[in-house]
């Protein structure tokens, strides 16, 4: 309907223009009225009456047309895109009208200021804002343009990393940069170690405990093999072997942890036998077989209510022997009357009763025949006496004493230069 009205208006305009042109020479036209307004109306009226047709006048052109009439022959054509009810396709918005060169506005994205208008590199980036289109868009320390992700990077190949001391490998991927390694093969000559930490892309001595094979350095921490500890991760020794022997216990009693077969308190590997607390190996001895003053290799080696402690006499160290535990902070079993708090062979603190005037060798050698004091007890120690200790007239070894507490039986009358036995 709108189109029909437009065509009628154009036709009417043409008729009026023709009429004005025919009458223009005889009488001037006053479009706003005036003395000849009524005459002009009479002149126009015949052109609207149904008279016989006459040839349509030829419209002046150029400068003459501009002077003759203010009305154009054909009204300006409205843009197709905004014409109401137009049947023509919208070449801007209609997807079916065909494709045009794509573009994007990257003025508001300073990190990605370039529009990817070509499909080279990664077609998925077409018509998106990217960080670079070529190496010319990149500067140090990221002088290379990665067309796959549209970003500047430090390198594209490992050749680009020749300048990077200690980091000769290009990592590749988004944000590619020069790194020390991508795999263990890249660490074969690295002084830091032969394993590649692919999280940090750096060479390391180890990535896990299994990479550490030394009993003194079985735990992997911060890329380095370190001594074992007993923590929530266990002993860190289960993978350490010596021949056919698993050194699965961490002995952390010393200045540093050491993987061993067993300790005095961790002897599961020994079954029914005890662990030699000094050698940290399983022994052939069952528990509780060593009596008081006999040599021992662990607390478990001693009979009940005894502990294995280091025996000393004066400034001399004599070895580990079994001694009685104190009872209610007292030592009733003379001659073990010296109440002492000590560190046992297994590394535990205990209150024990020790000999005060002699040694285990002097006590165990009592009643042995002798000629002089030096024949009794430990060599070169004043821990024995040679006298008639039994009243039989024969000289035998006995132990020195200060009072009855140093003698078996705890009787002061028994102490006379030495214990009477």
Secondary structure, DSSP 8 states (H G I E B T S, - for coil): -HHHHHHHHHHHHHHHHHHHHHHTTTS---TT--TTHHHHHHHHHHHHS------------HHHHHHH-SS-SS-----GGG-TT--S--TTT-GGG---------TT-GGG-EE--S-SS-GGGTTSEES-SSGGG--TT--EEETTTTEEES-SSGGGGTTSTT--EE--STT--EES-SSGGGGTT-TT-SEEETTTTEEES-SSGGG--BTTB-EEETTEEE----BTTB-S-TT-EETTEE--EEE-SSSS-EEES--SS--GGGTTEEEETTTTEEEEEETT-B-TTSB-SSGGGB-TTEEEEEEEETTEEEEEEEEEB-BTTB--STT--EEEEEE-TTS-EEEEEE-SSS-HHHHHTTT-B-SSGGGSSSTTSS--EEE-SSSSSS-EEE---SSGGGSTT--GGGBSSSB--
